[in-house]
Amino acid sequence: MKFRSMLDFFAGSGTTGHAVVNLNLNDGKKRRFILVQNAEPTVEGSKAQMEGYDCISQICKERM
């Protein structure tokens, strides 16, 4: 896959952004990305919620 920019409207926990950052680190290129994630609450009783994340976008922000 060859791309210079990535737009992810359903970023979730930031997997796509994380992958783009790793690609840039591995090959020295300068791909850019935009991640969009609504403040969707984490699942009641989930590991994410037990670790203090109230919404999925918080996980994405920390990961980035």
N, C-alpha and C positions, 0 to 999 in steps of 0.2 A: 504494500500500500504506500502511495506517495502523496503526501499532503503537506501544506504549509500552515494551515490554520484549522482548528477544530471547534465546533460549536456543539455543546451537549446540553440539551434542554431538560434532561432527566438525569442529572449528575449523581444522584444518590449519595454514596459515601466517597465519591471522588475517584473511582477506579480509572476512568478515562484520563482525567487530568494527571493522575499518578503515572500512568503509562506514558503519556506524552513527555512528562518531566524526565522519566528514565530513558526514553529514546534520545532526548536532547543530550543528556549526560553521556550516553554511550557513544554517540556519533558526532557530537559537537555541533549539530544543526540547531536552528533557532525556530522551532515550531511554536506557534502560539495557540492558546485555547481560551475559550470562555465556557464556564460551567454555570448552569442555572439549576437551582433546586428550591422548590417551595419549602416553607418551614413545616414540613410534614412530621407529625409526632412519631417518635419511636414506639415500637410495639410494647404494650404493657408487660412487664416482667422479663423483657429481653435483656441480653447481655449488655447491649448498648445503653439501655435505660439504667441498668444496675451500675454502670460505670459513669453515670451522671449526664448522659446526653438526653436532652428533652426532645430534640428533633434531629432528623437525619442531616440537615444542613450543617449542624455543629460538627458532625463527624467529618464532613467534607472539608470544612474550613481548617480543622486541626491537621488533617492529612496533607493539605496543600501547604 
